[in-house]
Amino acid sequence: MKILIDINHSAHVHYFRNFYKIMSKKCHKNLFVLRNKEIEHRLLSSYGIPFKDKGK
């Protein structure tokens, strides 16, 4: 299954990181997309979660 997760707030990163781990272990493809704001990029990078930047 392919899963798209749109991050709109830094709290969403914390909320979805465990979901990402569980779904990845079950061989599902996950894609996080987010805007370039606040600290979301740093959080996803620190957790080792790949993401795509939608711009500003």
Backbone as ProteinMPNN parsed JSONL, in Angstrom:
{"seq_chain_A": "MKILIDINHSAHVHYFRNFYKIMSKKCHKNLFVLRNKEIEHRLLSSYGIPFKDKGK", "coords_chain_A": {"N_chain_A": [[0.834, -1.157, 0.0], [0.459, 2.281, -0.682], [1.192, 5.192, 1.102], [0.382, 8.492, 1.842], [1.404, 11.219, 3.683], [0.646, 14.314, 4.857], [2.297, 16.911, 6.294], [1.484, 19.489, 8.397], [2.079, 20.804, 10.684], [4.521, 20.955, 13.271], [3.988, 19.189, 15.353], [2.683, 17.107, 14.125], [4.68, 15.549, 13.053], [5.75, 14.205, 15.282], [3.488, 12.799, 15.965], [3.018, 11.071, 13.763], [5.372, 9.571, 13.474], [5.726, 7.047, 14.746], [3.717, 5.607, 13.501], [4.778, 5.601, 10.93], [7.039, 3.945, 11.319], [5.814, 1.49, 11.98], [4.278, 0.931, 9.663], [6.294, 0.843, 7.753], [7.712, -1.427, 8.528], [5.89, -3.301, 7.796], [6.199, -3.335, 5.117], [4.993, -1.283, 3.614], [4.784, 1.571, 1.456], [5.729, 4.782, 2.321], [5.173, 8.27, 2.166], [6.129, 11.398, 3.126], [5.045, 14.69, 2.933], [5.672, 18.193, 3.023], [5.652, 21.699, 3.876], [8.208, 24.221, 3.669], [8.838, 25.24, 6.568], [9.237, 26.377, 9.952], [10.404, 23.804, 12.053], [10.054, 21.329, 10.925], [11.49, 19.98, 8.859], [13.972, 19.487, 10.056], [13.176, 17.805, 12.177], [12.082, 15.518, 10.846], [14.356, 14.676, 9.456], [16.05, 14.073, 11.617], [14.761, 11.861, 12.679], [15.125, 10.115, 10.641], [13.33, 9.894, 8.55], [12.214, 9.867, 5.274], [11.301, 12.613, 3.096], [9.366, 14.937, 1.081], [9.685, 18.216, -0.106], [7.295, 20.761, -0.383], [7.67, 23.391, -0.951], [7.366, 26.949, -0.238]], "CA_chain_A": [[0.0, 0.0, 0.0], [1.17, 3.548, -0.688], [0.599, 6.088, 2.092], [0.824, 9.88, 1.758], [1.141, 11.946, 4.925], [0.915, 15.742, 4.691], [2.639, 17.511, 7.579], [1.158, 20.917, 8.452], [2.541, 21.346, 11.967], [5.623, 20.135, 13.793], [3.434, 18.132, 16.212], [2.299, 15.986, 13.264], [5.866, 14.692, 12.904], [5.783, 13.338, 16.461], [2.293, 11.957, 15.937], [3.085, 10.071, 12.712], [6.646, 8.847, 13.363], [5.528, 5.643, 15.105], [2.92, 5.049, 12.405], [5.743, 5.37, 9.842], [7.841, 2.767, 11.658], [4.965, 0.295, 11.892], [3.915, 0.684, 8.262], [7.517, 0.474, 7.036], [8.012, -2.82, 8.863], [4.929, -4.125, 7.052], [6.563, -3.149, 3.71], [4.188, -0.272, 2.935], [5.557, 2.744, 1.032], [5.259, 5.996, 2.98], [5.733, 9.522, 1.679], [5.786, 12.586, 3.886], [5.203, 15.95, 2.207], [5.521, 19.309, 3.931], [6.157, 22.994, 3.449], [9.456, 24.62, 4.309], [8.563, 26.163, 7.664], [9.598, 25.995, 11.307], [11.451, 22.799, 12.267], [9.62, 20.019, 10.459], [12.577, 19.335, 8.107], [14.964, 18.979, 11.01], [12.603, 16.682, 12.926], [12.01, 14.339, 9.99], [15.73, 14.233, 9.202], [16.613, 13.471, 12.827], [14.13, 10.549, 12.838], [15.471, 9.281, 9.498], [12.139, 9.712, 7.723], [12.33, 10.601, 4.017], [10.201, 13.532, 2.856], [9.425, 15.823, -0.08], [9.373, 19.606, 0.233], [6.33, 21.372, -1.292], [8.01, 24.809, -1.113], [6.856, 27.851, 0.8]], "C_chain_A": [[0.892, 1.237, 0.0], [0.434, 4.521, 0.218], [1.228, 7.465, 1.942], [0.422, 10.584, 3.044], [1.576, 13.389, 4.725], [1.111, 16.366, 6.062], [2.358, 19.011, 7.519], [1.655, 21.597, 9.72], [3.608, 20.414, 12.517], [5.114, 19.005, 14.696], [3.022, 16.914, 15.39], [3.471, 15.031, 13.053], [5.931, 13.712, 14.065], [4.625, 12.342, 16.44], [2.441, 10.799, 14.951], [4.381, 9.268, 12.661], [6.509, 7.375, 13.736], [4.695, 4.921, 14.058], [3.833, 4.707, 11.228], [6.558, 4.105, 10.106], [7.043, 1.477, 11.489], [4.66, -0.054, 10.447], [5.135, 0.293, 7.428], [7.9, -0.978, 7.303], [7.095, -3.779, 8.118], [5.088, -3.957, 5.541], [5.616, -2.229, 2.936], [5.091, 0.899, 2.56], [4.915, 3.987, 1.633], [5.935, 7.207, 2.37], [5.211, 10.657, 2.538], [6.012, 13.789, 2.994], [4.94, 17.08, 3.19], [6.042, 20.575, 3.302], [7.438, 23.299, 4.206], [9.162, 25.677, 5.366], [8.987, 25.533, 8.984], [10.658, 24.892, 11.341], [11.097, 21.418, 11.734], [10.719, 19.272, 9.699], [13.597, 18.723, 9.056], [14.439, 17.774, 11.788], [12.574, 15.411, 12.078], [13.402, 13.796, 9.692], [16.323, 13.542, 10.426], [16.007, 12.094, 13.091], [14.43, 9.616, 11.673], [14.289, 8.986, 8.587], [12.303, 10.513, 6.435], [11.09, 11.455, 3.756], [10.43, 14.316, 1.569], [8.976, 17.203, 0.374], [8.423, 20.181, -0.818], [6.647, 22.836, -1.557], [7.427, 25.637, -0.001], [5.4, 28.121, 0.626]], "O_chain_A": [[1.959, 1.236, 0.613], [-0.785, 4.669, 0.127], [2.451, 7.598, 1.916], [-0.741, 10.556, 3.447], [2.747, 13.654, 4.453], [0.203, 16.355, 6.894], [2.927, 19.72, 6.689], [1.651, 22.825, 9.815], [3.587, 19.213, 12.249], [5.761, 17.962, 14.788], [3.012, 15.798, 15.911], [3.266, 13.828, 12.891], [6.144, 12.517, 13.858], [4.773, 11.19, 16.847], [2.043, 9.673, 15.251], [4.474, 8.343, 11.854], [7.128, 6.528, 13.092], [4.942, 3.752, 13.762], [3.684, 3.657, 10.603], [6.743, 3.286, 9.205], [7.535, 0.499, 10.926], [4.772, -1.215, 10.051], [5.018, -0.503, 6.496], [8.36, -1.677, 6.4], [7.464, -4.92, 7.84], [4.226, -4.381, 4.771], [5.459, -2.385, 1.725], [6.057, 1.188, 3.266], [3.716, 4.219, 1.478], [7.133, 7.179, 2.088], [4.002, 10.853, 2.662], [7.062, 13.901, 2.362], [4.098, 16.956, 4.08], [6.782, 20.538, 2.319], [7.714, 22.71, 5.251], [9.23, 26.874, 5.087], [9.082, 24.312, 9.106], [11.709, 25.036, 10.716], [11.771, 20.44, 12.057], [10.87, 18.062, 9.87], [14.027, 17.584, 8.877], [15.183, 16.823, 12.03], [12.992, 14.348, 12.537], [13.604, 12.582, 9.679], [17.022, 12.537, 10.293], [16.673, 11.238, 13.673], [14.038, 8.449, 11.702], [14.251, 7.948, 7.928], [12.51, 11.725, 6.494], [9.978, 11.086, 4.134], [11.54, 14.353, 1.037], [8.018, 17.344, 1.134], [8.707, 20.103, -2.014], [5.936, 23.472, -2.336], [7.04, 25.117, 1.045], [4.811, 28.861, 1.414]]}, "name": "protein", "num_of_chains": 1, "seq": "MKILIDINHSAHVHYFRNFYKIMSKKCHKNLFVLRNKEIEHRLLSSYGIPFKDKGK"}
